[in-house]
Amino acid sequence: MIKMTQAFQKVAAIRGMNDLLPGASARWEQFEEIVRGWLRGYGYRNVRTPVLEHTRLFARGIGEVTDIVEKEMYTFTDALNGESLTMRPEMTAGIVRASIEHNLLYDRPQRVYSIGPVFRHERPQRGRYRQFHQIDVEALGFAGPDVDAELIVMLARLWKLLGLTDVRLELNSLGQPAERAAHRAALIEHLEKHRDILDEDGQRRMYSNPLRVLDTKNPAMQEMADSAPRLFDFLGEESRAHFDGVCQRLADAGIEYRLNPRLVRGLDYYNLTVFEWVTDRLGSQGTVCGGGRYDGLIELLGGKPAPAVGFAIGMERLLDLWEQSVQVEQPAECDVYVVHQGEEAQRLAARVGEDLRDAGLSVIVHAGPASFKSQFKRADASGARVAVILGADEVAAQTASVKFLRAEAQGESAQQQVPLAGLADVLNNKG
């Protein structure tokens, strides 16, 4: 026998990766129910892809000269085969990979969504964690500005469903590759003239990814960024027509927006429409949702050329905003809490609990013996609408005492005797 000579050191969660305990998790479930209903309303279907993917998928899809690929990915070598694997830092690349692998666009375009965790090695702060969750929505195989606008309009509907009033839309167009190449040359020339004020990131990206230099948060570079050539001014007729089509449909829907020529997003795969919904109520992490069109990504990852557009919502940020904006009630643990006294009543309580569940009610049967006082205290804390009471008298008469616990049930008599055979009907308001 091995004798334990040293106490086990307590293990805490990894920094930036948070536990969701029952109270918080219940609010997430409420939120997810709203989100899934909203997505069904627009014909989006769920897809689930692995958390782990080959590293080359993200390097190719997101872009090697991006913060995500350069600094933030959780990447390791598989000890079994030596392959480089990465925990997904975003969902779009994995969904596109799955659509190519399973020929999802063979007979028609697809509207799909996914909800789940993603991972980035960042400095944890409010609304920004190392494991966080996204709602990712993708319209695969759709080319027109009508679908770009539909995604933005459906987001406006979600804000309304959640009672949010201070989320605003910023919009831009990144054009097509040839237009971006012409802008890139002009931008590099501009950056070279201001080389002396570029920070380390700006110097490093001046030639490899100059558009991302404009996305700087460095105050010393803001004036330089504001005076840089605007990609919007390099757009050709077709790109402008696409953007005008989006704007017209947003006007039709009564959705206001601000044209932000410096909005480039943090991923290389975007073209044409890009957008963000932002707020001032979450500190420095003001982006609640971002997305845009990525017509070249499917071909870039080995599929047949096909257009696509989508967006991602940071769930932690949106939940934070939701809880600030409306009174989010804590859901009850159950509909019915069964209290009992005595061994026979305890055994009967277990059978009654199963019968009530058969009738569609959620039920907690108090575990173990305890005084009625302590059981009622627990029943009240559970949020149950009603307590079912079983004691020796109830066992003998095959009845239950029913006590309504909540204000909304105050029209009911405070306590009543109900035959067990009709208990479910009474609790379902059918008796």
N, C-alpha and C positions, 0 to 999 in steps of 0.2 A: 504494500500500500504506500502510495506517495503522499508524504506529509506536506501540506501547503505551508510554506514558511514566509510568504510575502503576500500582503494584501493586493488584490487586483486593482489596478488603477482605473478609476472611473472613466468611461468613454463618453465623450460629447459628440454632437453632430459636427460634421465638417463645416468650417466657416463659409458662410454664404449658401449653405444648403439647409433648409429649414423644415422642421417637423410641422405637420398640420394636425393639430389635436381635434377631438370630436366637435367642440364648439365652432372652431374656424372651418373645419371640414364641412360641417352642415351648411354654412353660408356658401361655400364653394359649390356644393350640390345644388342649392337654390339657384345660384348664378348659372351653372352649367345647364340647368333645366330651361332657363330663359333662353340661353344661347342656342341650344339644340332646337327648340321650337322656332326661333327666329331663322335659323338656317334651313329648316324644313320648309318654311314659308317661301323660300326662294329656290327650292328644288336641289339643295346641296346634300350629297350623300357622304357618309363617313368612310374614311380610309385610314388604316393604321400601319405605319411603317416601323422598322426596327430603330431602336435608340442608337445602335452601333452601325456604322457604315464604313466602307473603305475610305481612308483619308483622301485619296486622289479624287473622290467624288466632290468633296468640298473645295479642294484646291482648284479643281477645274471649274466647278460651277460657281462658287462665290467669287473667286479671283485670288491669285496667290499674293498680290500686293494689296491686301486689305487688313484692317486691324484684326478681324476675326481669325483669318488664316495665319497671320504672322504672329499674333500674340495670345489669342484667347481660346484656342481649341484644346480640349482634353484629348491628347493623342498618345497612343502607346503601341508597342510592338507585341503582336500575338505570340506568346511563347511556343505555341504548337506549330505554327507555320511561318513565322517571321514576317507576316503581313502587318502593315501599318494600319491601325484602326482608330477611328475617332468617334467620340460621343457627339451626337448631332448638335451643332451650334444653332441650327435653324432647320426648318422642315421642308422648304420648297425643293431643295436638291434631291432629298430622299423621295418625295412624292413624284417628281419628274422621273427619277430613276425607276421607280415602281411602274409608272405608266409606260415607259419604254420596254421594260423587262416583260410585262404582261400584256403588251399590245393594247393598252386601254383605249386608245383613240382609233382603233381599227374601223369601227362602223359609225362613230358619232363623237362629237365633242363631249366633254365630261365636266360637271360641276362637283367638286369634292372638297371635303374639309377634314382636318385632323386636330385633335386637342391632346396636349401632353407636354412632358418636360423636355427642355433643351438645356444645353450646358455651355457656359463660357467662363473662362478663367479671368474674371474681372475683380476690381476692388469693390467689395460689397457695400452698398448704401441703399437708402430708401428707394424701393422700386427697381433695384438692380441687384440681382443675386447670381450666384454661380450655377445653381440649378433654379431655373424659373420655368414658367409654363406659358405656352402660346396657343392661341386659336389661329390656325392657319387655314386660309380659304383660297382655293385655286380654281379658276375657270380655264380649262385646258382645251385648246382647239378653236377658240373664239378670237376673231381678228378685229372687229369693229369697235368704234368709240362707244357704242351703246352699252357694251358689257363693262368697259372701264367705268362709265358713269353709273351703271347699275350697282357695281360694287360700292361706290361711294354713297349712293342713295341708300343702299341697304345698311350701311354703317350708320347713317343718320337716323334710320329707324331704330337701330339698336340703342343709340344714345337716348332716344325718346322712351323706349321700353324700360331703360334703367333709370330714367328720371334725371339724366345729365343735361345741363344747360350751358355749361361753359367749356365746351370742346369745340375748337375751331379748325377749319380745313385750310391746309396750305397745298398748293398745286404747282407743278412744273412739267415741262417736257424735256426729255433728254435726246429727242430726235433719233435718227438712224445712224449706223456706223460711219458712213461717209461724212455726215454732218458733224459728228463728234470728232472725226479725225481732223477736219478743218479747224474746228474750235480748239482742239488739243494743240495744234501748232501755234495758234495765236496765244493760247494761254501759257505755253512754255516760254514764248518770247516775253510775255508780260512778267512771268515769275523770274526770268533771268535778269530783268531790269531791277527787280526788288530782292535779289539774292541776299543782300546784307541783312534784311529783316526776317528772313525765313528761319523758323526754328528747326530743330534736328529732324523732326518728321517731315517738314516742308522741304528741306534740302534733299532728304532721301527719296521723296516721292515726286520731285519736280519733273523727272523724266519718265519714271515708271508708272505713275498714276496721278497726273497733275490735277485732275478734276477733284480728287479727294483733298487736295491742299486747301481748296475753297471751303471745305467743311470744317475748318479749324475753329477751335474754341479759344485760341490764344488772342487776348485783347490787342496785343501789339501788331497782329497781322490783319485785324478787321478792316482797316482802311484800304489796305492792299487788296484784300479779297473783294471788298465792295466795288472797287474800280476795275476789277478784272473783266476781260471780255465775257459777255453773257452767251452761254450756249443757245439760249432762246433766239438770239439774233442770227444764228447760223442755220436755223431750220429752213428746209425747203418747202415747196408748195404742199406736198403730200403730208408731211409731218405737221404743218400748220393746220391743214384741213382736219386731220385727226384730232388735234388739240381743240380746235374750234368746235368740232362735233361733241367732244366731251363737255366743253363749257356750255354749249347750247342746251344739252340735256340736263345739266345741273341747274341752269336758269329755269328750265321747264319745271323742275322739281322744287324750285324755291330755295336752293342750297347756296349759301354764300361761301366765298373762298377768297384767299389771298394768293396772288401769283408770287411765288418765291423763287427767283432765278438761281439761288444758291442751293436749292434743295436737290441733292444728288443721291441720297440714300447711301447706306454703307456697303452695298453689294454691287459687284461689277455686272451682273446679268441684266440690269434694267435697260429698257429703251422706251422711247415715246413717253407715255404718261407715268409720272411718279407723284405720290401724294403722301401727306402725313396729317393725322388728326392730333392736335396738341392742346395742352392745357397749362395754366399757370399755377395749378393747385397741387402739384406734385414735386415742387422744388426744381432742382436742376434736371430731373428726369421727366421732361414735359411731354415726350412723345408717347401717346397712348396706342396708336396704330399707325403702321406704315405699309406702303405697298406700291404696286405699279405693274407695268407691262414688261414682259421678258420674252419677246418673240424668238430670240436666238438660242435660248437655253436648251430646249429639247434637242435641237440638232447638235449643239455643242457637246451634249452628253451622250451622243451616239444614236439618237432617234431620227426618224424622218422629220423634216422641217415642219413645224406647226406653231402657231401663235399661242400665247398664254398670258394671263394677267391674274394677279392675286394680291393678298395682303396678309399680314400677321398682326395679332393683337397680343400685347403683354398682359397676361391675366392678372398678375399681382398688382400692376399699376391700375388696371381697370377696376378691380375689386376695391382697391384703396379709394379710388374716386367715387365709386358707387356708394361705399359706406359713409363717405363724407357728405354725399348729396342727399341721401334718403335715409329714413329710419329702417334699417334692415333688422327685422325681428328674428330672434333665435328660434329655429323650428323646434317643435315639441319632440321629445324622444319617442313618444308613443301616443296612440289615441286613448288607450285604456291601461290603467294600472290596477292589478289585482292584489288586494291585501287579504291576509288570512290569519287565523288563529287556531292552533291545534293541528295534530298530525293528519287527521282525516280531511280537515279543511285544506291543508297544504296539498294533499294528493288530488282533491277535487279541483283545486285552483289550477293545477297543471292541465287537467282535462278541459276545464272551462277556457283556459287560454288558447288551446288548440282549436276548440270550436269557434271561438271568436275570430281567430286568424283565418279559418275556413270561410268566414263571412266577410273577409276583406279588411278587417281591422288590424292595426298594429298594437301589440299587447306586450307589456312587461309583467311577468308574474314575480312578485317579490321573492327573492332567494333566501332560504333559511328562515329560522324563527326570529321574531322580533316583536316588540310591543306594537299595538295599534298606533300609538302616538308616533313612534319612529317611522313606521311604515307610511303613515299619512304624510309625514314630513318629506319622505322620499318621493311619494306620489306627486305632491305639489311641485317639488323641484324638477320632476320629469317633464312638466308642461302638459301632462295628460289632461284631456277634457273631462274624463270621468274616472272615478274609482269604483271598482267592484269589490264588495266586502263579503268574505265568507268566514263564518264561524260555526260553532256547534249547532246553533239554531237553524242556520241556513242549510247545513248538511242534512239535518233531520227533515226539513221541509222541502228540500230540493229547490231552494230559491236562492237569490242573491240580493244583497242590499246594494243599491246603486246610488252613488253620491256624485252629483255634478260639481266640478271644481272651478270652472271658469266663469267669468262675467258674462260671456256670450251665451251661457246656458242658464242664466238666472231665471229665465221664464219657466224652467223645469222645477218641480218640487225639490226641496233641498235633499231629500233622501226618500227612496221608495223601494218597496219589495217587489221583485220581479221573478216569476218562475224561470228556472234555468232554460226551459224549452223555448221561451220567447225572448231571452236576454239579447241575442244578437239583433233581433228586429228593433227592440227598444233603443239599443245603442246606435243603430243605424237610422234612428228616427223613423222607423216604419211601424212601430207598435202603437 
